[in-house]
Amino acid sequence: MATYVMLAHFTERGIMNVKNTATRAEEFKQMATRHGVTVKEIFWTLGQYDVVVIVDARDEMAMAALSMSAGALGNARTQTLRAFSETEIKTILDRMNHTSGQSAEFSGEGAEI
């Protein structure tokens, strides 16, 4: 399973019905399950985003189907990010080192993180 972070902004419709947000969250969890996605956490936040959701999905298509299904309800606009655990990023870096013949250090304009 791959981990994703969903960042959500309430739409005008979503904020007008904000009192139903906890109920909508439960409905979202059920929708996620139908798409093969497990909701690990839902956080309501202050700041740039209204809601942050952490999920595990079996594949990108399951995640895309969930994102589009949730968006079609019209209560929130989302941005979805693929998240990597420490173990996963170490594996990625190991593959870089083994396939490129170069160290994990980068040089060049805009390449530093």
C-alpha positions as CSV (number, residue, x, y, z in Angstrom):
1,M,0.0,0.0,0.0
2,A,1.2,3.5,-0.8
3,T,0.6,6.5,1.6
4,Y,-1.0,9.7,0.3
5,V,-1.7,13.0,1.9
6,M,-4.9,14.8,0.8
7,L,-5.0,18.6,1.4
8,A,-8.5,20.0,1.2
9,H,-10.2,23.4,1.0
10,F,-13.9,23.7,1.7
11,T,-15.8,25.0,-1.3
12,E,-18.5,27.6,-0.7
13,R,-21.0,24.7,-0.4
14,G,-18.7,22.9,2.0
15,I,-18.3,25.8,4.4
16,M,-22.0,26.7,4.3
17,N,-22.6,23.1,5.6
18,V,-19.6,22.9,7.9
19,K,-21.7,21.7,10.8
20,N,-22.0,18.4,8.8
21,T,-18.3,18.0,8.3
22,A,-17.9,15.2,10.9
23,T,-20.7,13.2,9.3
24,R,-19.2,13.8,5.8
25,A,-15.9,12.5,7.2
26,E,-17.5,9.2,8.2
27,E,-19.1,9.0,4.7
28,F,-15.7,9.7,3.2
29,K,-14.2,6.8,5.1
30,Q,-16.9,4.5,3.8
31,M,-16.3,5.8,0.2
32,A,-12.6,5.2,0.7
33,T,-13.1,1.6,1.8
34,R,-15.2,1.0,-1.3
35,H,-12.3,2.2,-3.5
36,G,-9.7,0.1,-1.7
37,V,-8.3,3.0,0.3
38,T,-7.8,3.0,4.1
39,V,-8.2,6.3,5.9
40,K,-5.5,6.5,8.6
41,E,-6.2,10.0,10.0
42,I,-8.4,13.0,9.3
43,F,-7.3,16.4,10.8
44,W,-9.3,19.6,10.6
45,T,-6.8,22.4,10.4
46,L,-6.3,26.2,10.7
47,G,-4.3,27.9,8.0
48,Q,-4.0,27.3,4.3
49,Y,-6.0,24.1,4.3
50,D,-9.2,23.2,6.1
51,V,-8.7,19.4,6.2
52,V,-5.7,17.1,6.0
53,V,-6.3,13.4,5.4
54,I,-3.7,10.6,5.5
55,V,-4.6,7.5,3.6
56,D,-3.1,4.2,2.3
57,A,-4.2,3.2,-1.2
58,R,-3.5,-0.1,-3.0
59,D,-2.6,1.8,-6.2
60,E,-2.7,5.1,-8.0
61,M,-6.0,4.3,-9.7
62,A,-7.7,3.6,-6.4
63,M,-6.4,6.9,-5.1
64,A,-7.5,8.8,-8.2
65,A,-11.0,7.2,-8.1
66,L,-11.4,8.3,-4.5
67,S,-10.1,11.8,-5.1
68,M,-12.5,12.3,-8.1
69,S,-15.4,10.7,-6.3
70,A,-14.9,13.0,-3.3
71,G,-14.5,16.1,-5.5
72,A,-17.7,15.3,-7.4
73,L,-19.6,15.8,-4.1
74,G,-18.7,19.5,-4.3
75,N,-17.8,20.1,-0.6
76,A,-14.1,20.4,-1.0
77,R,-11.3,20.8,-3.5
78,T,-8.3,18.6,-2.9
79,Q,-4.7,18.3,-3.7
80,T,-3.2,14.8,-3.3
81,L,0.5,14.1,-2.5
82,R,2.3,10.8,-2.6
83,A,4.1,10.4,0.8
84,F,7.1,8.3,1.4
85,S,8.1,6.8,4.8
86,E,11.7,6.9,6.0
87,T,12.1,3.3,5.0
88,E,10.8,4.0,1.5
89,I,13.0,7.1,0.9
90,K,16.0,5.1,2.0
91,T,15.2,2.5,-0.6
92,I,14.7,5.2,-3.2
93,L,18.1,6.7,-2.3
94,D,19.7,3.3,-2.4
95,R,18.4,2.7,-5.9
96,M,19.7,6.1,-7.0
97,N,23.2,5.3,-5.7
98,H,23.2,1.9,-7.4
99,T,21.8,2.9,-10.7
100,S,23.4,6.2,-11.3
101,G,26.9,5.5,-10.2
102,Q,26.8,8.9,-8.4
103,S,26.5,9.8,-4.8
104,A,23.2,11.2,-3.4
105,E,24.6,14.7,-3.4
106,F,23.5,16.9,-6.3
107,S,25.1,19.7,-8.0
108,G,23.7,22.2,-10.4
109,E,21.2,25.0,-10.3
110,G,17.9,24.1,-8.6
111,A,18.9,20.6,-7.7
112,E,19.5,21.0,-3.9
113,I,16.8,20.1,-1.5
